[in-house]
Amino acid sequence: MEEFKLYNASQSICSHKVRFALNAKRIRFTEYKLDLFSGDQLKPEYLLINPNGLVPTLVHNGINIIDSLVIVQYLDEICNNSETFTPQNPAMRARMRSLMAYIDEVPTPAVRIPSYNMAFLTHFKNMPEDEFQSMANAKPLRKEFLLKFGRVGFSEKELNESLDRLSRSLIRMQAEINNSKGPWFLGDKFSIADIAMMPVIIRLEDLSLKYMWDNKPEISHWLELIKNHPAFQPTFYHGSLLTEQYPHLNKKN
Ligand SMILES: N[C@@H](CCC(=O)N[C@@H](CS)C(=O)NCC(=O)O)C(=O)O
């Protein structure tokens, strides 16, 4: 009997990718929700399964797999009898992996900046300094990120830089769709590159930044197709969006 356990957080963009892959492949899994702001991901028992102190982690029959895109690739390798996300052709596979690398390097870290400033700041701004310092110091990978964020948020310059990186990513995304003749990044085949970008675009929409692709119909169409995928609703259950968790964000809509 196969057993899949997913340690994740409802609102986490990296968790969305894995939930989407599991749902698309109709794999039954038990979901464990971590509270990232009370430090569940830093508890010694969790660090044993994920020494990066981040979500998501998939435990498959007792084997720990970490890092969202590694997990999605693993799922595609072990379960390729239903929907598959990896092209057979090596050149197309290389193209998919280059896009995954780009998405991991540019838009994924960039979208954290507006997310922290607009939503997550509420958790840190009134935290006593010593508590904040010890939480930051306990983070294996995100110590410097959190210290830089501080309890006042990233500066306007940093926020604008991240929005600029996101704008350039949207231009790149539009070009990829056009070059492949769409509707997906690799043409008519939905792939892990689309899964990688999906939560970034959903997050931008959630933060009322949808105007960023007002003049890019290719992206609106891509997003509409993703939202119509049967895996979308079970992945984005209530509480997955920041507007569902942070009521102040709705006032901007
Ligand atoms: N490269 C990792 C990044 C994972 C990651 O950044 N996870 C965030 C949520 S999206 C997290 O666990 N943050 C908790 C923290 O910063 O302490 C992946 O793709 O799984």
The ligand as a Gaussian input file, in Angstrom:
#p B3LYP/6-31G(d) Opt

LIG

0 1
 N       13.343000      25.695000      -2.963000
 C       12.358000      25.348000      -1.963000
 C       11.878000      26.609000      -1.273000
 C       10.840000      26.300000      -0.208000
 C       10.355000      27.553000       0.504000
 O       10.883000      28.665000       0.344000
 N        9.315000      27.375000       1.310000
 C        8.742000      28.484000       2.076000
 C        7.236000      28.562000       1.838000
 S        6.871000      28.850000       0.128000
 C        8.962000      28.230000       3.565000
 O        8.942000      27.093000       4.006000
 N        9.177000      29.300000       4.350000
 C        9.349000      29.182000       5.760000
 C       10.437000      30.057000       6.297000
 O       10.919000      30.954000       5.593000
 O       10.812000      29.837000       7.451000
 C       11.199000      24.598000      -2.617000
 O       10.909000      24.885000      -3.785000
 O       10.610000      23.723000      -1.963000

